[in-house]
């Protein structure tokens, strides 16, 4: 049986397409529980392989639920500081982060303030 270059190219394309969705992984960074224990702020680094940049992310989780809700993300790998100002207010300080979105939404009753440490800019959630 003779295999030509187009057959090999098609096989590689098929294998890449079939497995492409499962290439991303998360590297856990920090989990910080709110003062009342009702929420957890979870920062992590999303890695989807060699051809894409990292994404720094923060989710708000509720104990007992399987998935969190994305509260913040920024392109690239950045250092974060997560601090609960109160049971309903999370401060995210991101050193050198270019935000992927300009507002931080209120999630499950939690107000989120994003502070860009390099520029001193603050993104205040839309209430």
Buried (B, 14 or more C-beta within 10 A) or exposed (E): EEEEEEEEEEEEEEEEEEEEEEEEEEEEBEEBBBEEEBBBBBBBBBBBEEEEEBBBBBBBBBEEEEEBEBBBBBBEBBEBBBEBEEBBBBBBBBEBBEBEEEEBBBBBEBBBBBBBBEEEEEBEBEE
